[in-house]
Amino acid sequence: MTELKVENITLHAEDTPLVQNASFSLCSGELIALLGPNGAGKTSLLRAALGLVKTTSGKSTLGGTDVTTLSPITRARRISYLPQSRPLAWPNTIRDVVALGRFSHGATLGKLKGIDAEAVEEAMAACDILHMQMRKTDTLSGGELARVHCARAFAAQAPLLIADEPVAALDPRHQFRVMDLIRRYVDNGGGALVVLHDIALAARYADQLIWMKDSKIHAQGTPAQTLTESRLRDIYRIKAKIDGLNIQIEGAL
C-alpha cells in the first residue's frame, strides 16, 4: 500500500505563513476532500506535500521516502497531480493529451505501443472519451476537457492522485461525472486527495474531510464526524442547517 504522509509542514512566503504545522496522510483506497475558504492555504499544502516548494519545516514522505529526494519521473509514477491551472500549450488531440500521462514511463507521443497504449485506451474508456479521441481539445466543452485531464492522470496508473479543484467552473451534472470517475478510481484501489469548494459534494463522495482556515488544518475526520453547523460557521463564516449530510446554507455571518 502506497502512503503519502505529511508531518508538521510549515511553509512561508517571506514573512507570510502559507501553511502552519499541517499533518495528514493519504493511502490507497481512500478519498479525502480538502475544504476551506479562498486563501486558506489548500494549494500551498498540496504543493508542499508533493515537494514542489521548499518548506520552512516538517517533511513529506511517499512510500516512506522523502519526496524531495525523488526524481520528477519517480514521483510522477507514484502520484498523479492535477494542478488548479491546467493550460494546454496547443490544441492537440484528446488521445495525445491523455498520452502525456505515460511520459513518466518513457512513452513517446505518437508512438504508443504495448502497455502504454493499453493504459491510454483504458483511461479514455473509463472517462467515456474513447469515442472522440481524435477530436482537438479546443473543440471541447469544459466538462469534456475536465474528463480529458482526469484520463491523463489515470493513464499514469499511479497509486495516488492529487487534484486541485477538479470540478471548478463545471455545472452540477459534470461535477458529478468527474467525482464519479475519481470515486471509481479509489474504489479500484487508488487513493485520492481533492480540493473542493462544494461542501455537499465533498460530503457525498469523500471518506475523510480535511478542513483548513488561515493556513492551518482545523479538523480532520469523516463527514459524519466533522460536518457540523458550528464547523461551517467557524471555517466559512456562514449560517447553515444540516440534516444528516444535507446542507442548507442560510447566509453569511
PyRosetta script that sets phi, psi and omega in degrees:
from pyrosetta import init, pose_from_sequence

init()
pose = pose_from_sequence("MTELKVENITLHAEDTPLVQNASFSLCSGELIALLGPNGAGKTSLLRAALGLVKTTSGKSTLGGTDVTTLSPITRARRISYLPQSRPLAWPNTIRDVVALGRFSHGATLGKLKGIDAEAVEEAMAACDILHMQMRKTDTLSGGELARVHCARAFAAQAPLLIADEPVAALDPRHQFRVMDLIRRYVDNGGGALVVLHDIALAARYADQLIWMKDSKIHAQGTPAQTLTESRLRDIYRIKAKIDGLNIQIEGAL")
pose.set_psi(1, 128.2)
pose.set_omega(1, 178.3)
pose.set_phi(2, -85.5)
pose.set_psi(2, 137.0)
pose.set_omega(2, 179.3)
pose.set_phi(3, -133.2)
pose.set_psi(3, 132.2)
pose.set_omega(3, 168.3)
pose.set_phi(4, -97.6)
pose.set_psi(4, 120.8)
pose.set_omega(4, -176.9)
pose.set_phi(5, -122.5)
pose.set_psi(5, 119.8)
pose.set_omega(5, 179.9)
pose.set_phi(6, -108.2)
pose.set_psi(6, 125.8)
pose.set_omega(6, -175.3)
pose.set_phi(7, -125.5)
pose.set_psi(7, 111.3)
pose.set_omega(7, 170.7)
pose.set_phi(8, 52.7)
pose.set_psi(8, 44.4)
pose.set_omega(8, -179.3)
pose.set_phi(9, -76.5)
pose.set_psi(9, 132.8)
pose.set_omega(9, 172.8)
pose.set_phi(10, -127.1)
pose.set_psi(10, 136.6)
pose.set_omega(10, -176.5)
pose.set_phi(11, -138.1)
pose.set_psi(11, 133.0)
pose.set_omega(11, 178.9)
pose.set_phi(12, -122.8)
pose.set_psi(12, 151.7)
pose.set_omega(12, 166.2)
pose.set_phi(13, -112.8)
pose.set_psi(13, 100.6)
pose.set_omega(13, -169.3)
pose.set_phi(14, 57.2)
pose.set_psi(14, -116.1)
pose.set_omega(14, -178.3)
pose.set_phi(15, -98.2)
pose.set_psi(15, 3.2)
pose.set_omega(15, -177.0)
pose.set_phi(16, -94.5)
pose.set_psi(16, 123.0)
pose.set_omega(16, 177.3)
pose.set_phi(17, -74.6)
pose.set_psi(17, 126.1)
pose.set_omega(17, 176.4)
pose.set_phi(18, -98.1)
pose.set_psi(18, -36.5)
pose.set_omega(18, 176.6)
pose.set_phi(19, -140.7)
pose.set_psi(19, 135.8)
pose.set_omega(19, -178.6)
pose.set_phi(20, -126.6)
pose.set_psi(20, 114.2)
pose.set_omega(20, 169.8)
pose.set_phi(21, 50.3)
pose.set_psi(21, 50.0)
pose.set_omega(21, -176.0)
pose.set_phi(22, -94.1)
pose.set_psi(22, 137.5)
pose.set_omega(22, 177.6)
pose.set_phi(23, -138.1)
pose.set_psi(23, 138.0)
pose.set_omega(23, 171.8)
pose.set_phi(24, -166.5)
pose.set_psi(24, 169.7)
pose.set_omega(24, 174.7)
pose.set_phi(25, -137.5)
pose.set_psi(25, 149.8)
pose.set_omega(25, 178.1)
pose.set_phi(26, -128.8)
pose.set_psi(26, 125.0)
pose.set_omega(26, -178.3)
pose.set_phi(27, -121.5)
pose.set_psi(27, 161.5)
pose.set_omega(27, 172.4)
pose.set_phi(28, -58.1)
pose.set_psi(28, 140.8)
pose.set_omega(28, 177.2)
pose.set_phi(29, 89.8)
pose.set_psi(29, 8.2)
pose.set_omega(29, 178.0)
pose.set_phi(30, -136.6)
pose.set_psi(30, 147.1)
pose.set_omega(30, 177.0)
pose.set_phi(31, -115.3)
pose.set_psi(31, 120.9)
pose.set_omega(31, -179.6)
pose.set_phi(32, -113.2)
pose.set_psi(32, 132.8)
pose.set_omega(32, 174.3)
pose.set_phi(33, -104.5)
pose.set_psi(33, 128.7)
pose.set_omega(33, 177.3)
pose.set_phi(34, -100.0)
pose.set_psi(34, 118.5)
pose.set_omega(34, -173.3)
pose.set_phi(35, -117.4)
pose.set_psi(35, 156.0)
pose.set_omega(35, 175.4)
pose.set_phi(36, 155.3)
pose.set_psi(36, 160.1)
pose.set_omega(36, -179.1)
pose.set_phi(37, -69.3)
pose.set_psi(37, 168.3)
pose.set_omega(37, 175.8)
pose.set_phi(38, -57.6)
pose.set_psi(38, 136.9)
pose.set_omega(38, 179.0)
pose.set_phi(39, 82.0)
pose.set_psi(39, 8.8)
pose.set_omega(39, -178.4)
pose.set_phi(40, -73.3)
pose.set_psi(40, -21.4)
pose.set_omega(40, -178.4)
pose.set_phi(41, 111.5)
pose.set_psi(41, 12.0)
pose.set_omega(41, -174.4)
pose.set_phi(42, -63.8)
pose.set_psi(42, -52.2)
pose.set_omega(42, -179.2)
pose.set_phi(43, -64.6)
pose.set_psi(43, -39.3)
pose.set_omega(43, 177.7)
pose.set_phi(44, -61.6)
pose.set_psi(44, -38.5)
pose.set_omega(44, 178.2)
pose.set_phi(45, -64.9)
pose.set_psi(45, -42.9)
pose.set_omega(45, 178.4)
pose.set_phi(46, -61.1)
pose.set_psi(46, -46.3)
pose.set_omega(46, -177.9)
pose.set_phi(47, -65.4)
pose.set_psi(47, -37.4)
pose.set_omega(47, 176.8)
pose.set_phi(48, -67.4)
pose.set_psi(48, -40.2)
pose.set_omega(48, 179.7)
pose.set_phi(49, -62.9)
pose.set_psi(49, -32.0)
pose.set_omega(49, -179.5)
pose.set_phi(50, -87.4)
pose.set_psi(50, -4.0)
pose.set_omega(50, -179.1)
pose.set_phi(51, 76.6)
pose.set_psi(51, 22.3)
pose.set_omega(51, -178.9)
pose.set_phi(52, -85.7)
pose.set_psi(52, -15.0)
pose.set_omega(52, 175.6)
pose.set_phi(53, -133.4)
pose.set_psi(53, 154.0)
pose.set_omega(53, -179.8)
pose.set_phi(54, -81.9)
pose.set_psi(54, 125.8)
pose.set_omega(54, -178.8)
pose.set_phi(55, -87.9)
pose.set_psi(55, 158.1)
pose.set_omega(55, 175.9)
pose.set_phi(56, -75.2)
pose.set_psi(56, -39.4)
pose.set_omega(56, 177.5)
pose.set_phi(57, -159.4)
pose.set_psi(57, 171.0)
pose.set_omega(57, -178.2)
pose.set_phi(58, 87.6)
pose.set_psi(58, 179.4)
pose.set_omega(58, -179.1)
pose.set_phi(59, -151.1)
pose.set_psi(59, 160.5)
pose.set_omega(59, 176.3)
pose.set_phi(60, -131.8)
pose.set_psi(60, 131.6)
pose.set_omega(60, 180.0)
pose.set_phi(61, -123.6)
pose.set_psi(61, 146.8)
pose.set_omega(61, 177.8)
pose.set_phi(62, -123.4)
pose.set_psi(62, 111.6)
pose.set_omega(62, -175.2)
pose.set_phi(63, 62.1)
pose.set_psi(63, 31.2)
pose.set_omega(63, 178.5)
pose.set_phi(64, 87.4)
pose.set_psi(64, -4.0)
pose.set_omega(64, -178.5)
pose.set_phi(65, -107.4)
pose.set_psi(65, 133.6)
pose.set_omega(65, 178.0)
pose.set_phi(66, -55.8)
pose.set_psi(66, 125.7)
pose.set_omega(66, -175.5)
pose.set_phi(67, -63.0)
pose.set_psi(67, -26.9)
pose.set_omega(67, -178.1)
pose.set_phi(68, -72.0)
pose.set_psi(68, -13.6)
pose.set_omega(68, 178.6)
pose.set_phi(69, -94.8)
pose.set_psi(69, -6.9)
pose.set_omega(69, -178.8)
pose.set_phi(70, -84.2)
pose.set_psi(70, 142.4)
pose.set_omega(70, 173.7)
pose.set_phi(71, -72.2)
pose.set_psi(71, 155.2)
pose.set_omega(71, 178.3)
pose.set_phi(72, -55.1)
pose.set_psi(72, -36.6)
pose.set_omega(72, -179.7)
pose.set_phi(73, -67.6)
pose.set_psi(73, -45.6)
pose.set_omega(73, 179.4)
pose.set_phi(74, -62.3)
pose.set_psi(74, -43.6)
pose.set_omega(74, 179.9)
pose.set_phi(75, -62.9)
pose.set_psi(75, -41.4)
pose.set_omega(75, -179.0)
pose.set_phi(76, -66.5)
pose.set_psi(76, -28.4)
pose.set_omega(76, 177.7)
pose.set_phi(77, -75.1)
pose.set_psi(77, -23.1)
pose.set_omega(77, -176.8)
pose.set_phi(78, -98.5)
pose.set_psi(78, -24.7)
pose.set_omega(78, -178.0)
pose.set_phi(79, -149.9)
pose.set_psi(79, 123.9)
pose.set_omega(79, 176.7)
pose.set_phi(80, -86.6)
pose.set_psi(80, 141.9)
pose.set_omega(80, -177.1)
pose.set_phi(81, -128.4)
pose.set_psi(81, 122.5)
pose.set_omega(81, 172.1)
pose.set_phi(82, -107.8)
pose.set_psi(82, 102.4)
pose.set_omega(82, -179.4)
pose.set_phi(83, -71.6)
pose.set_psi(83, 169.5)
pose.set_omega(83, -179.0)
pose.set_phi(84, -63.3)
pose.set_psi(84, -41.2)
pose.set_omega(84, 177.2)
pose.set_phi(85, -100.1)
pose.set_psi(85, 124.8)
pose.set_omega(85, -176.5)
pose.set_phi(86, -129.8)
pose.set_psi(86, 61.0)
pose.set_omega(86, -178.2)
pose.set_phi(87, -70.0)
pose.set_psi(87, 147.4)
pose.set_omega(87, 174.4)
pose.set_phi(88, -108.2)
pose.set_psi(88, 128.3)
pose.set_omega(88, -173.4)
pose.set_phi(89, -66.8)
pose.set_psi(89, -29.1)
pose.set_omega(89, 179.1)
pose.set_phi(90, -152.4)
pose.set_psi(90, 158.6)
pose.set_omega(90, -176.9)
pose.set_phi(91, -77.5)
pose.set_psi(91, 80.3)
pose.set_omega(91, -179.7)
pose.set_phi(92, -86.5)
pose.set_psi(92, 177.1)
pose.set_omega(92, 177.8)
pose.set_phi(93, -76.1)
pose.set_psi(93, 157.0)
pose.set_omega(93, 177.2)
pose.set_phi(94, -55.6)
pose.set_psi(94, -45.4)
pose.set_omega(94, -177.5)
pose.set_phi(95, -58.2)
pose.set_psi(95, -43.7)
pose.set_omega(95, -179.3)
pose.set_phi(96, -67.4)
pose.set_psi(96, -35.8)
pose.set_omega(96, 178.3)
pose.set_phi(97, -67.4)
pose.set_psi(97, -44.5)
pose.set_omega(97, 178.3)
pose.set_phi(98, -62.7)
pose.set_psi(98, -35.9)
pose.set_omega(98, -179.9)
pose.set_phi(99, -63.2)
pose.set_psi(99, -20.8)
pose.set_omega(99, 176.9)
pose.set_phi(100, -58.7)
pose.set_psi(100, -26.0)
pose.set_omega(100, 177.9)
pose.set_phi(101, -65.7)
pose.set_psi(101, -13.4)
pose.set_omega(101, -179.4)
pose.set_phi(102, -100.2)
pose.set_psi(102, 1.6)
pose.set_omega(102, -178.1)
pose.set_phi(103, -60.8)
pose.set_psi(103, -36.1)
pose.set_omega(103, -179.1)
pose.set_phi(104, -67.9)
pose.set_psi(104, -13.8)
pose.set_omega(104, 177.7)
pose.set_phi(105, -98.2)
pose.set_psi(105, 5.3)
pose.set_omega(105, 177.5)
pose.set_phi(106, 90.0)
pose.set_psi(106, 10.2)
pose.set_omega(106, -179.5)
pose.set_phi(107, -70.5)
pose.set_psi(107, 151.6)
pose.set_omega(107, 178.3)
pose.set_phi(108, -112.4)
pose.set_psi(108, 132.0)
pose.set_omega(108, -177.9)
pose.set_phi(109, -58.6)
pose.set_psi(109, 129.4)
pose.set_omega(109, 178.9)
pose.set_phi(110, 84.8)
pose.set_psi(110, -4.3)
pose.set_omega(110, -178.5)
pose.set_phi(111, -130.9)
pose.set_psi(111, 39.3)
pose.set_omega(111, -179.1)
pose.set_phi(112, -71.0)
pose.set_psi(112, 139.7)
pose.set_omega(112, 174.7)
pose.set_phi(113, -155.1)
pose.set_psi(113, 167.9)
pose.set_omega(113, 176.7)
pose.set_phi(114, 59.5)
pose.set_psi(114, -135.3)
pose.set_omega(114, -175.3)
pose.set_phi(115, -67.5)
pose.set_psi(115, -25.5)
pose.set_omega(115, 177.6)
pose.set_phi(116, -67.6)
pose.set_psi(116, -46.0)
pose.set_omega(116, 178.2)
pose.set_phi(117, -63.6)
pose.set_psi(117, -40.1)
pose.set_omega(117, 179.2)
pose.set_phi(118, -63.4)
pose.set_psi(118, -42.0)
pose.set_omega(118, -179.1)
pose.set_phi(119, -63.4)
pose.set_psi(119, -41.4)
pose.set_omega(119, 179.4)
pose.set_phi(120, -66.8)
pose.set_psi(120, -43.4)
pose.set_omega(120, 178.7)
pose.set_phi(121, -60.8)
pose.set_psi(121, -45.8)
pose.set_omega(121, -178.8)
pose.set_phi(122, -63.7)
pose.set_psi(122, -40.3)
pose.set_omega(122, -179.5)
pose.set_phi(123, -66.4)
pose.set_psi(123, -41.6)
pose.set_omega(123, 178.8)
pose.set_phi(124, -67.0)
pose.set_psi(124, -38.9)
pose.set_omega(124, 178.2)
pose.set_phi(125, -64.0)
pose.set_psi(125, -42.9)
pose.set_omega(125, -179.5)
pose.set_phi(126, -62.3)
pose.set_psi(126, -33.4)
pose.set_omega(126, -178.0)
pose.set_phi(127, -96.3)
pose.set_psi(127, 7.4)
pose.set_omega(127, 176.0)
pose.set_phi(128, 58.0)
pose.set_psi(128, 46.0)
pose.set_omega(128, 176.6)
pose.set_phi(129, -128.4)
pose.set_psi(129, 7.1)
pose.set_omega(129, -178.0)
pose.set_phi(130, -61.2)
pose.set_psi(130, -36.9)
pose.set_omega(130, -176.4)
pose.set_phi(131, -70.5)
pose.set_psi(131, -14.2)
pose.set_omega(131, -179.1)
pose.set_phi(132, -124.1)
pose.set_psi(132, 28.7)
pose.set_omega(132, -172.1)
pose.set_phi(133, -62.1)
pose.set_psi(133, -21.6)
pose.set_omega(133, -178.4)
pose.set_phi(134, -95.7)
pose.set_psi(134, 3.2)
pose.set_omega(134, 175.2)
pose.set_phi(135, -71.7)
pose.set_psi(135, 149.3)
pose.set_omega(135, 176.9)
pose.set_phi(136, -80.8)
pose.set_psi(136, 146.1)
pose.set_omega(136, -174.8)
pose.set_phi(137, -67.8)
pose.set_psi(137, -21.4)
pose.set_omega(137, 179.2)
pose.set_phi(138, -78.9)
pose.set_psi(138, 1.6)
pose.set_omega(138, 176.0)
pose.set_phi(139, -103.9)
pose.set_psi(139, 3.7)
pose.set_omega(139, -172.0)
pose.set_phi(140, -94.5)
pose.set_psi(140, 152.7)
pose.set_omega(140, 171.7)
pose.set_phi(141, -77.8)
pose.set_psi(141, 170.6)
pose.set_omega(141, 179.0)
pose.set_phi(142, -61.3)
pose.set_psi(142, -40.0)
pose.set_omega(142, 179.6)
pose.set_phi(143, -67.0)
pose.set_psi(143, -40.0)
pose.set_omega(143, 177.6)
pose.set_phi(144, -65.3)
pose.set_psi(144, -41.6)
pose.set_omega(144, -179.4)
pose.set_phi(145, -66.2)
pose.set_psi(145, -36.1)
pose.set_omega(145, 177.2)
pose.set_phi(146, -61.8)
pose.set_psi(146, -39.0)
pose.set_omega(146, 178.2)
pose.set_phi(147, -69.8)
pose.set_psi(147, -32.4)
pose.set_omega(147, 176.0)
pose.set_phi(148, -62.6)
pose.set_psi(148, -44.7)
pose.set_omega(148, 179.6)
pose.set_phi(149, -65.5)
pose.set_psi(149, -37.7)
pose.set_omega(149, 175.4)
pose.set_phi(150, -61.9)
pose.set_psi(150, -43.6)
pose.set_omega(150, 179.6)
pose.set_phi(151, -62.0)
pose.set_psi(151, -39.7)
pose.set_omega(151, 177.2)
pose.set_phi(152, -59.4)
pose.set_psi(152, -42.3)
pose.set_omega(152, 178.6)
pose.set_phi(153, -66.9)
pose.set_psi(153, -43.0)
pose.set_omega(153, -178.9)
pose.set_phi(154, -67.6)
pose.set_psi(154, -30.7)
pose.set_omega(154, -178.5)
pose.set_phi(155, -62.6)
pose.set_psi(155, -26.7)
pose.set_omega(155, 178.1)
pose.set_phi(156, -65.9)
pose.set_psi(156, -20.3)
pose.set_omega(156, -178.6)
pose.set_phi(157, 53.9)
pose.set_psi(157, 36.5)
pose.set_omega(157, 175.9)
pose.set_phi(158, -78.5)
pose.set_psi(158, 149.3)
pose.set_omega(158, -179.6)
pose.set_phi(159, -71.7)
pose.set_psi(159, -18.5)
pose.set_omega(159, -179.4)
pose.set_phi(160, -129.3)
pose.set_psi(160, 152.8)
pose.set_omega(160, 179.3)
pose.set_phi(161, -135.2)
pose.set_psi(161, 133.0)
pose.set_omega(161, 170.5)
pose.set_phi(162, -119.5)
pose.set_psi(162, 123.9)
pose.set_omega(162, -176.8)
pose.set_phi(163, -128.6)
pose.set_psi(163, 122.1)
pose.set_omega(163, -178.2)
pose.set_phi(164, -96.5)
pose.set_psi(164, 105.8)
pose.set_omega(164, -179.3)
pose.set_phi(165, 54.1)
pose.set_psi(165, 58.2)
pose.set_omega(165, -177.7)
pose.set_phi(166, -68.0)
pose.set_psi(166, -16.5)
pose.set_omega(166, -178.8)
pose.set_phi(167, -112.4)
pose.set_psi(167, 14.6)
pose.set_omega(167, -179.3)
pose.set_phi(168, -59.3)
pose.set_psi(168, 135.0)
pose.set_omega(168, 175.4)
pose.set_phi(169, 69.1)
pose.set_psi(169, 11.0)
pose.set_omega(169, 177.3)
pose.set_phi(170, -94.0)
pose.set_psi(170, 150.9)
pose.set_omega(170, 175.5)
pose.set_phi(171, -73.4)
pose.set_psi(171, 165.2)
pose.set_omega(171, -174.6)
pose.set_phi(172, -54.3)
pose.set_psi(172, -40.9)
pose.set_omega(172, -179.0)
pose.set_phi(173, -60.6)
pose.set_psi(173, -46.0)
pose.set_omega(173, -178.4)
pose.set_phi(174, -73.6)
pose.set_psi(174, -27.8)
pose.set_omega(174, 172.1)
pose.set_phi(175, -60.2)
pose.set_psi(175, -45.9)
pose.set_omega(175, 178.3)
pose.set_phi(176, -63.2)
pose.set_psi(176, -40.9)
pose.set_omega(176, -178.3)
pose.set_phi(177, -63.3)
pose.set_psi(177, -44.1)
pose.set_omega(177, 180.0)
pose.set_phi(178, -67.1)
pose.set_psi(178, -42.5)
pose.set_omega(178, 179.0)
pose.set_phi(179, -67.3)
pose.set_psi(179, -32.2)
pose.set_omega(179, 174.0)
pose.set_phi(180, -61.2)
pose.set_psi(180, -41.2)
pose.set_omega(180, 179.1)
pose.set_phi(181, -62.5)
pose.set_psi(181, -44.8)
pose.set_omega(181, -179.2)
pose.set_phi(182, -67.9)
pose.set_psi(182, -40.2)
pose.set_omega(182, 177.8)
pose.set_phi(183, -62.2)
pose.set_psi(183, -40.5)
pose.set_omega(183, 178.8)
pose.set_phi(184, -65.5)
pose.set_psi(184, -39.9)
pose.set_omega(184, 176.4)
pose.set_phi(185, -58.1)
pose.set_psi(185, -43.0)
pose.set_omega(185, 179.1)
pose.set_phi(186, -68.7)
pose.set_psi(186, -44.0)
pose.set_omega(186, -179.2)
pose.set_phi(187, -63.6)
pose.set_psi(187, -23.2)
pose.set_omega(187, 177.2)
pose.set_phi(188, -90.2)
pose.set_psi(188, 9.2)
pose.set_omega(188, 173.8)
pose.set_phi(189, 114.0)
pose.set_psi(189, -5.2)
pose.set_omega(189, 177.4)
pose.set_phi(190, -81.2)
pose.set_psi(190, 174.6)
pose.set_omega(190, 174.2)
pose.set_phi(191, -129.8)
pose.set_psi(191, 134.8)
pose.set_omega(191, -174.3)
pose.set_phi(192, -134.1)
pose.set_psi(192, 139.1)
pose.set_omega(192, 171.9)
pose.set_phi(193, -120.8)
pose.set_psi(193, 119.5)
pose.set_omega(193, -177.1)
pose.set_phi(194, -125.9)
pose.set_psi(194, 139.6)
pose.set_omega(194, 172.4)
pose.set_phi(195, -88.0)
pose.set_psi(195, 126.8)
pose.set_omega(195, 179.9)
pose.set_phi(196, -132.4)
pose.set_psi(196, 151.2)
pose.set_omega(196, 172.7)
pose.set_phi(197, -109.0)
pose.set_psi(197, -13.2)
pose.set_omega(197, 177.9)
pose.set_phi(198, -89.5)
pose.set_psi(198, 105.2)
pose.set_omega(198, -175.2)
pose.set_phi(199, -64.7)
pose.set_psi(199, -41.6)
pose.set_omega(199, 179.9)
pose.set_phi(200, -64.1)
pose.set_psi(200, -38.9)
pose.set_omega(200, 177.9)
pose.set_phi(201, -64.3)
pose.set_psi(201, -41.8)
pose.set_omega(201, 177.7)
pose.set_phi(202, -61.9)
pose.set_psi(202, -44.2)
pose.set_omega(202, -179.1)
pose.set_phi(203, -65.5)
pose.set_psi(203, -32.0)
pose.set_omega(203, -178.9)
pose.set_phi(204, -71.4)
pose.set_psi(204, -39.4)
pose.set_omega(204, -170.4)
pose.set_phi(205, -103.8)
pose.set_psi(205, -29.9)
pose.set_omega(205, -169.2)
pose.set_phi(206, -84.5)
pose.set_psi(206, 147.1)
pose.set_omega(206, 172.2)
pose.set_phi(207, -82.4)
pose.set_psi(207, -34.7)
pose.set_omega(207, -179.0)
pose.set_phi(208, -134.3)
pose.set_psi(208, 149.0)
pose.set_omega(208, 174.6)
pose.set_phi(209, -118.6)
pose.set_psi(209, 137.4)
pose.set_omega(209, 171.8)
pose.set_phi(210, -116.2)
pose.set_psi(210, 124.0)
pose.set_omega(210, -175.5)
pose.set_phi(211, -107.5)
pose.set_psi(211, 123.1)
pose.set_omega(211, -180.0)
pose.set_phi(212, -117.2)
pose.set_psi(212, 146.8)
pose.set_omega(212, 171.8)
pose.set_phi(213, -157.3)
pose.set_psi(213, 138.5)
pose.set_omega(213, 175.9)
pose.set_phi(214, 52.7)
pose.set_psi(214, 44.5)
pose.set_omega(214, 174.5)
pose.set_phi(215, 72.8)
pose.set_psi(215, 6.5)
pose.set_omega(215, -178.3)
pose.set_phi(216, -122.6)
pose.set_psi(216, 149.2)
pose.set_omega(216, 169.6)
pose.set_phi(217, -81.6)
pose.set_psi(217, 122.9)
pose.set_omega(217, -177.3)
pose.set_phi(218, -98.6)
pose.set_psi(218, -24.7)
pose.set_omega(218, -179.1)
pose.set_phi(219, -162.6)
pose.set_psi(219, 152.4)
pose.set_omega(219, 174.2)
pose.set_phi(220, -143.2)
pose.set_psi(220, 143.0)
pose.set_omega(220, 177.0)
pose.set_phi(221, 159.3)
pose.set_psi(221, -175.0)
pose.set_omega(221, 179.4)
pose.set_phi(222, -70.9)
pose.set_psi(222, 161.3)
pose.set_omega(222, 174.8)
pose.set_phi(223, -55.1)
pose.set_psi(223, -41.4)
pose.set_omega(223, -179.8)
pose.set_phi(224, -62.9)
pose.set_psi(224, -32.6)
pose.set_omega(224, -178.1)
pose.set_phi(225, -80.9)
pose.set_psi(225, -38.1)
pose.set_omega(225, -167.2)
pose.set_phi(226, -112.1)
pose.set_psi(226, -14.9)
pose.set_omega(226, -179.4)
pose.set_phi(227, -85.0)
pose.set_psi(227, 99.0)
pose.set_omega(227, -178.0)
pose.set_phi(228, -134.2)
pose.set_psi(228, 161.2)
pose.set_omega(228, 178.0)
pose.set_phi(229, -62.8)
pose.set_psi(229, -38.6)
pose.set_omega(229, 178.7)
pose.set_phi(230, -67.2)
pose.set_psi(230, -33.8)
pose.set_omega(230, 178.0)
pose.set_phi(231, -65.6)
pose.set_psi(231, -43.5)
pose.set_omega(231, 179.3)
pose.set_phi(232, -65.5)
pose.set_psi(232, -36.2)
pose.set_omega(232, 177.2)
pose.set_phi(233, -65.5)
pose.set_psi(233, -40.9)
pose.set_omega(233, -177.6)
pose.set_phi(234, -73.7)
pose.set_psi(234, -46.2)
pose.set_omega(234, -173.9)
pose.set_phi(235, -78.4)
pose.set_psi(235, -45.5)
pose.set_omega(235, -172.4)
pose.set_phi(236, -107.5)
pose.set_psi(236, -9.0)
pose.set_omega(236, -176.2)
pose.set_phi(237, 59.0)
pose.set_psi(237, 47.3)
pose.set_omega(237, 176.5)
pose.set_phi(238, -127.7)
pose.set_psi(238, 154.3)
pose.set_omega(238, 174.6)
pose.set_phi(239, -99.6)
pose.set_psi(239, 128.0)
pose.set_omega(239, -176.9)
pose.set_phi(240, -146.7)
pose.set_psi(240, 157.9)
pose.set_omega(240, 173.4)
pose.set_phi(241, -113.0)
pose.set_psi(241, 135.8)
pose.set_omega(241, -179.2)
pose.set_phi(242, -122.4)
pose.set_psi(242, 128.5)
pose.set_omega(242, 175.0)
pose.set_phi(243, -125.0)
pose.set_psi(243, 101.5)
pose.set_omega(243, -171.6)
pose.set_phi(244, 68.0)
pose.set_psi(244, -118.6)
pose.set_omega(244, 175.1)
pose.set_phi(245, -108.5)
pose.set_psi(245, 14.3)
pose.set_omega(245, 175.9)
pose.set_phi(246, -89.9)
pose.set_psi(246, 130.9)
pose.set_omega(246, -174.2)
pose.set_phi(247, -120.8)
pose.set_psi(247, 127.7)
pose.set_omega(247, 174.6)
pose.set_phi(248, -118.4)
pose.set_psi(248, 107.4)
pose.set_omega(248, -179.1)
pose.set_phi(249, -83.8)
pose.set_psi(249, 126.9)
pose.set_omega(249, -173.9)
pose.set_phi(250, -101.0)
pose.set_psi(250, -17.3)
pose.set_omega(250, 178.8)
pose.set_phi(251, 149.7)
pose.set_psi(251, 173.4)
pose.set_omega(251, 178.9)
pose.set_phi(252, -83.3)
pose.set_psi(252, 151.9)
pose.set_omega(252, 177.1)
pose.set_phi(253, -90.5)
pose.dump_pdb("model.pdb")
